[in-house]
Amino acid sequence: MPKVETSTPPGTPTPIGPYSHVARVGQFITIGGTAGVDPATGQLAGEDVGSQAARILDSFAVMLESVGSDLAHVVHLNVFLAQMSDFDAMNAAYVSRMGAHLPARTVIGVRELPKPGVRVTMNLTAVTRD
């Protein structure tokens, strides 16, 4: 039976609830909802959605590296925006980090997010490099 391995790697934000950021089963990886928090300070990377989105994707890169993957192996990504008017700014940050790799993606407008000041959270599904 496959074993589920969970972790919250160093250099990533501390979860605000009772969960691990990363779960891996074989080559299958999921990363739970992540906000744009600077892991060094525990504070938001900025008040704007672009700074927060870029920080999320930088955290994802660290998390994926810890389980033998990278952003080029993301299969699907969910984006939760507190304001749909932030869509273009989020996309700019997204493209700056994802480059030419454009996995399947869902963007959902939400009324509220758990951490005050958060304008965007994301989660993803990926596979390992091998």
C-alpha positions in Angstrom: 0.0 0.0 0.0 1.4 3.5 -0.9 2.5 5.6 2.0 1.5 9.3 2.3 4.5 11.4 3.3 3.7 14.9 4.7 6.0 17.8 5.4 6.4 21.5 5.9 9.9 22.2 4.6 12.3 24.8 6.1 12.2 28.1 4.3 8.4 28.1 3.9 5.7 29.8 5.9 4.4 28.1 9.0 0.9 26.8 8.4 -1.9 28.7 10.3 -3.7 25.5 11.1 -3.2 21.8 11.8 -1.9 20.7 8.5 1.3 20.1 6.5 2.0 22.1 3.3 3.1 19.1 1.3 1.7 15.6 0.8 3.3 13.1 -1.5 2.3 9.6 -2.6 4.8 8.1 -5.0 5.1 10.6 -7.9 1.9 12.5 -6.9 2.3 15.7 -4.9 -0.3 18.1 -3.5 0.4 21.4 -1.8 -2.3 22.9 0.4 -3.6 26.4 0.5 -0.7 28.8 0.8 -0.7 32.6 1.4 1.9 35.1 0.4 3.7 35.1 3.7 7.5 35.8 4.0 8.8 32.7 5.9 11.6 34.8 7.4 9.3 37.3 9.1 5.9 35.6 9.2 4.4 38.7 7.7 2.7 39.2 4.3 5.1 39.8 1.4 3.2 43.0 0.7 -0.2 44.4 0.7 -0.8 44.0 -3.1 -1.8 40.8 -4.8 1.3 40.8 -7.1 3.7 40.6 -4.2 1.6 38.0 -2.4 1.2 35.8 -5.5 4.9 36.0 -6.3 5.7 34.9 -2.7 3.3 32.0 -2.9 5.0 30.7 -6.1 8.4 31.2 -4.6 7.3 29.1 -1.6 5.9 26.5 -3.9 9.3 26.2 -5.6 10.9 25.5 -2.2 8.2 23.0 -1.3 8.4 21.2 -4.6 12.2 21.0 -4.5 11.9 19.3 -1.1 10.0 16.4 -2.7 12.0 16.1 -6.0 9.9 18.4 -8.2 9.7 22.0 -9.5 7.3 24.5 -11.0 7.7 22.9 -14.4 6.0 19.7 -13.1 2.9 21.4 -11.8 -0.2 19.7 -13.2 -3.0 21.9 -11.8 -3.1 25.1 -9.7 -6.1 26.7 -7.9 -6.1 30.4 -7.2 -8.4 32.0 -4.7 -8.8 35.7 -5.1 -10.4 38.0 -2.5 -11.1 40.5 -5.3 -11.5 39.6 -9.0 -10.3 43.0 -9.8 -6.8 41.6 -8.9 -7.0 39.1 -11.7 -4.6 40.9 -14.1 -2.0 41.7 -11.3 -2.1 38.1 -10.1 -1.6 36.9 -13.7 1.4 39.1 -14.1 3.1 37.7 -11.0 2.0 34.2 -12.1 3.7 34.5 -15.5 6.8 36.0 -14.0 7.3 32.8 -11.9 5.8 30.1 -14.2 7.3 31.2 -17.4 6.3 29.2 -20.5 4.9 26.3 -18.4 1.1 26.9 -18.2 -0.5 24.1 -16.3 -4.3 23.7 -16.0 -5.6 26.4 -13.6 -8.8 27.4 -11.8 -9.4 30.9 -10.5 -12.1 31.3 -7.9 -13.4 34.5 -6.3 -13.9 34.2 -2.6 -15.6 36.4 -0.1 -13.0 36.0 2.7 -9.6 34.3 3.4 -8.5 33.1 6.8 -5.5 35.4 7.4 -6.2 39.1 7.6 -4.8 41.1 4.7 -4.4 38.1 2.4 -5.6 38.9 -1.1 -4.8 35.6 -2.7 -4.1 32.0 -1.8 -3.1 29.1 -4.0 -2.8 25.3 -3.9 -1.5 22.9 -6.5 -1.1 19.3 -7.7 2.3 18.3 -9.3 4.4 15.2 -10.1 8.0 14.5 -9.3 10.7 15.0 -11.9 11.3 11.2 -12.4 
